[in-house]
Amino acid sequence: MVIGPALVAWMGVDSPHGLWTVLAMLVLGLSWTLLIPRTPVAHDAESASVGLHGLWHAIAAHPVVMLAGFVAGFFELGLGSVLPLYGLSVGLAAGAAALLLSVSGTGGTVFAIPAGMLADRFADPARGRRRLMLWLLGLLVVASAGGFAVPAWPALVWPIALAWGAAGGTLYTLTMLDIGSRERGITLVNSTSVLVLTYTLGALVASSSAGALLDWSPALVFPGIVLAVALAGWGVLWRSGRSEGTDLQFHDGGGVGHSQPDGDSA
């Protein structure tokens, strides 16, 4: 997400070497998959639900996390895919518009690790992750609201792209961590599969609608719909957080602090 658009900007959108560069990177990525080790047999292979029943159980067990995954995919991957169009609509040159993808990808890459480290510092990791998700969704709300000002100040598209990528990518990382801390074995596979599905669904909804919205009303309807998605995700997570409580403390150096089981009460 960072290197690819940067290569486009460097080589130029009309370079005859662009397609061959893409194919070479795909072959390289495929070659790396040969190094993935075989996984051991899961401890719950005989008892866990599989197939559609297992996927439905994952949705019922983690509905709030799945919604957060949808919002993450909407902003990171879905809107990320149309950022060049967004840049062109506000007057950026083709190369600069492509660099918006690199800015978005950089945000998700740089902020995910510090956010994960911060989540580990909460005495109650489950609530800590939910609180961080709420903050990230709040950032998406603020950045999306800024979209209404982009026609007057086109330079705002750069920090907005950074915020969408940073908050969306970090939100997805935290949802994956949340699922991984709660489930094991086949149930973990089911839950992460549904999470990836909701993330991809969010990306599909954003990418399939954003182009038409940008063509129709880039100054009003497009930022309005984007803001509505961010507000909906923030509202659901906020209500979930209120039902769970918000008494969050950080671990001190000796590991002393308020602690509860890392379970899901959403």
C-alpha positions as CSV (number, residue, x, y, z in Angstrom):
1,M,0.0,0.0,0.0
2,V,2.9,2.3,0.5
3,I,5.5,1.2,-2.1
4,G,3.1,0.5,-4.9
5,P,1.6,4.0,-5.3
6,A,5.0,5.5,-4.7
7,L,6.4,3.5,-7.6
8,V,3.5,4.7,-9.8
9,A,4.3,8.3,-8.9
10,W,8.1,7.7,-9.6
11,M,7.7,5.8,-12.9
12,G,4.7,7.8,-14.1
13,V,1.2,6.6,-14.8
14,D,2.0,6.0,-18.5
15,S,5.2,4.1,-18.0
16,P,5.5,0.9,-20.1
17,H,7.3,-0.8,-17.2
18,G,4.4,-0.4,-14.8
19,L,2.6,-3.6,-15.6
20,W,5.8,-5.7,-15.5
21,T,6.7,-4.2,-12.1
22,V,3.3,-5.2,-10.8
23,L,3.7,-8.7,-12.1
24,A,7.2,-9.0,-10.6
25,M,5.9,-8.0,-7.2
26,L,3.1,-10.4,-7.4
27,V,5.5,-13.3,-8.2
28,L,7.7,-12.2,-5.3
29,G,4.7,-12.2,-2.9
30,L,3.6,-15.6,-4.2
31,S,7.1,-17.0,-3.7
32,W,7.1,-15.9,0.0
33,T,4.0,-18.0,0.6
34,L,6.1,-21.1,0.2
35,L,7.8,-20.3,3.5
36,I,4.6,-20.4,5.5
37,P,4.9,-23.3,7.9
38,R,2.3,-26.0,8.3
39,T,0.0,-25.4,11.3
40,P,-0.6,-28.1,14.0
41,V,-4.0,-29.8,14.5
42,A,-6.2,-27.5,16.6
43,H,-7.2,-28.7,20.1
44,D,-10.9,-28.1,19.3
45,A,-10.9,-29.8,15.9
46,E,-13.5,-32.3,17.0
47,S,-15.8,-30.0,19.0
48,A,-15.8,-26.6,17.3
49,S,-18.5,-25.6,14.9
50,V,-17.5,-25.4,11.3
51,G,-19.0,-24.2,8.0
52,L,-21.8,-21.6,8.0
53,H,-22.8,-22.5,11.6
54,G,-19.3,-21.7,12.8
55,L,-19.3,-18.4,10.9
56,W,-22.7,-17.4,12.3
57,H,-21.5,-18.3,15.8
58,A,-18.5,-16.0,15.3
59,I,-20.8,-13.1,14.3
60,A,-23.1,-13.7,17.3
61,A,-20.2,-13.9,19.7
62,H,-18.4,-10.7,18.5
63,P,-20.9,-8.4,16.8
64,V,-19.3,-5.1,17.9
65,V,-15.8,-6.2,16.8
66,M,-17.2,-7.3,13.4
67,L,-18.8,-3.9,13.0
68,A,-15.5,-2.2,13.9
69,G,-13.9,-4.4,11.2
70,F,-16.4,-3.3,8.7
71,V,-15.7,0.4,9.4
72,A,-11.9,-0.3,9.3
73,G,-12.3,-1.8,5.8
74,F,-14.5,1.0,4.7
75,F,-11.9,3.6,5.5
76,E,-8.5,1.9,5.1
77,L,-9.0,-0.3,2.0
78,G,-12.3,1.0,0.5
79,L,-11.7,4.7,0.6
80,G,-8.0,4.1,0.1
81,S,-8.7,2.6,-3.3
82,V,-10.5,5.8,-4.4
83,L,-8.1,8.3,-2.9
84,P,-6.5,9.0,-6.3
85,L,-10.0,9.8,-7.6
86,Y,-10.6,12.0,-4.6
87,G,-7.3,13.8,-5.2
88,L,-8.1,14.4,-8.9
89,S,-11.5,15.7,-8.0
90,V,-9.9,18.4,-5.8
91,G,-7.4,19.4,-8.4
92,L,-4.3,17.3,-7.7
93,A,-2.0,16.1,-10.5
94,A,-2.1,12.4,-11.3
95,G,1.2,11.6,-9.6
96,A,0.3,13.5,-6.5
97,A,-3.1,11.9,-6.4
98,A,-1.5,8.5,-6.5
99,L,0.7,9.5,-3.5
100,L,-2.4,9.9,-1.4
101,L,-2.4,6.0,-1.3
102,S,1.1,6.0,0.1
103,V,0.2,8.6,2.7
104,S,-2.8,6.5,3.8
105,G,-0.8,3.3,3.9
106,T,2.0,5.0,5.9
107,G,-0.6,6.0,8.5
108,G,-1.9,2.5,9.0
109,T,1.7,1.1,9.1
110,V,3.2,3.6,11.5
111,F,0.4,3.9,14.0
112,A,-0.6,0.3,14.4
113,I,2.4,-0.9,16.4
114,P,2.3,2.0,19.0
115,A,-1.5,1.5,19.4
116,G,-0.9,-2.2,20.0
117,M,1.8,-1.4,22.6
118,L,-0.5,1.1,24.3
119,A,-3.4,-1.5,24.4
120,D,-1.0,-3.8,26.3
121,R,-0.5,-1.2,28.9
122,F,-4.1,-1.3,30.1
123,A,-4.7,-3.3,33.3
124,D,-7.8,-4.7,31.6
125,P,-6.7,-5.3,28.0
126,A,-10.2,-6.1,26.7
127,R,-11.6,-2.7,27.8
128,G,-8.4,-1.0,26.8
129,R,-8.7,-2.2,23.2
130,R,-12.3,-1.1,23.1
131,R,-11.4,2.4,24.4
132,L,-8.7,2.7,21.8
133,M,-11.1,1.6,19.1
134,L,-13.5,4.4,20.3
135,W,-10.7,7.0,20.1
136,L,-9.8,5.8,16.6
137,L,-13.5,6.0,15.5
138,G,-13.6,9.5,16.9
139,L,-10.6,10.4,14.8
140,L,-12.4,9.1,11.7
141,V,-15.4,11.2,12.6
142,V,-13.2,14.4,12.9
143,A,-11.3,13.6,9.7
144,S,-14.5,12.8,7.8
145,A,-16.1,16.1,8.9
146,G,-13.1,17.8,7.6
147,G,-14.1,16.6,4.1
148,F,-16.7,19.3,3.9
149,A,-13.9,21.9,3.9
150,V,-11.7,20.2,1.3
151,P,-13.2,22.1,-1.7
152,A,-12.2,25.4,-0.1
153,W,-8.8,24.1,1.2
154,P,-7.7,21.2,-1.0
155,A,-4.5,20.7,1.0
156,L,-6.7,19.2,3.8
157,V,-6.9,16.1,1.6
158,W,-3.4,15.1,2.8
159,P,-4.1,15.0,6.6
160,I,-7.5,13.4,5.9
161,A,-5.9,10.6,3.9
162,L,-3.4,10.1,6.7
163,A,-6.1,10.0,9.3
164,W,-8.3,7.6,7.3
165,G,-5.4,5.2,6.8
166,A,-4.0,5.5,10.3
167,A,-7.3,5.1,12.1
168,G,-8.7,2.5,9.7
169,G,-5.6,0.4,9.7
170,T,-5.0,0.6,13.4
171,L,-8.7,-0.2,14.1
172,Y,-8.4,-3.4,12.0
173,T,-5.2,-4.4,13.9
174,L,-7.0,-3.9,17.2
175,T,-10.0,-5.9,16.1
176,M,-7.7,-8.8,15.1
177,L,-5.9,-8.6,18.4
178,D,-9.2,-8.6,20.2
179,I,-10.4,-11.7,18.5
180,G,-7.0,-13.4,18.9
181,S,-7.0,-12.8,22.7
182,R,-10.5,-14.4,23.1
183,E,-10.5,-17.4,20.8
184,R,-8.3,-20.5,20.1
185,G,-8.2,-23.2,17.5
186,I,-11.0,-23.7,14.9
187,T,-13.1,-21.0,16.7
188,L,-10.2,-18.6,16.2
189,V,-10.1,-19.4,12.5
190,N,-13.9,-19.0,12.2
191,S,-13.8,-15.6,14.0
192,T,-10.9,-14.2,12.0
193,S,-12.4,-15.4,8.8
194,V,-15.6,-13.5,9.6
195,L,-13.6,-10.4,10.6
196,V,-11.7,-10.5,7.3
197,L,-15.1,-10.9,5.6
198,T,-16.6,-7.9,7.3
199,Y,-13.4,-5.9,6.6
200,T,-13.6,-6.8,2.9
201,L,-17.3,-6.0,2.8
202,G,-16.6,-2.6,4.2
203,A,-14.0,-2.1,1.5
204,L,-16.4,-3.3,-1.2
205,V,-19.2,-0.9,0.0
206,A,-16.8,2.0,0.1
207,S,-15.1,1.4,-3.2
208,S,-18.3,0.6,-5.1
209,S,-20.2,3.7,-3.9
210,A,-17.4,6.3,-3.5
211,G,-16.8,6.7,-7.2
212,A,-20.4,7.5,-7.9
213,L,-20.6,9.8,-4.9
214,L,-17.5,11.7,-6.0
215,D,-19.0,12.0,-9.5
216,W,-22.3,13.1,-8.1
217,S,-21.5,15.4,-5.2
218,P,-17.8,15.4,-4.0
219,A,-18.3,18.5,-1.8
220,L,-21.5,17.5,0.1
221,V,-22.9,14.0,-0.4
222,F,-19.5,12.1,-0.4
223,P,-18.2,13.5,2.9
224,G,-21.7,13.3,4.3
225,I,-22.0,9.5,3.7
226,V,-18.4,9.0,4.9
227,L,-19.2,10.9,8.1
228,A,-22.4,8.9,8.7
229,V,-20.5,5.6,8.6
230,A,-17.9,6.9,11.1
231,L,-20.6,8.2,13.4
232,A,-22.5,5.0,13.2
233,G,-19.5,3.0,14.2
234,W,-18.6,5.4,17.0
235,G,-22.1,5.3,18.4
236,V,-22.4,1.5,18.5
237,L,-19.0,1.2,20.2
238,W,-19.7,4.0,22.6
239,R,-23.0,2.3,23.7
240,S,-21.2,-1.0,24.0
241,G,-18.5,0.6,26.1
242,R,-21.1,2.1,28.5
243,S,-22.6,-1.3,29.0
244,E,-19.2,-2.7,29.9
245,G,-18.0,0.1,32.1
246,T,-15.1,2.5,31.5
247,D,-12.9,2.0,34.5
248,L,-9.5,1.7,32.8
249,Q,-6.1,1.8,34.4
250,F,-2.6,1.2,33.2
251,H,-0.2,-1.4,34.4
252,D,2.7,-0.1,36.5
253,G,6.2,-1.4,36.2
254,G,5.5,-4.2,38.6
255,G,2.3,-5.3,37.0
256,V,0.1,-4.1,39.8
257,G,-3.3,-2.7,38.8
258,H,-6.9,-3.3,38.3
259,S,-7.4,-6.4,36.3
260,Q,-10.3,-8.4,35.0
261,P,-10.4,-11.5,32.7
262,D,-9.9,-10.7,29.1
263,G,-13.4,-11.8,28.1
264,D,-16.0,-10.5,25.7
265,S,-19.1,-9.0,27.3
266,A,-20.3,-7.1,24.2
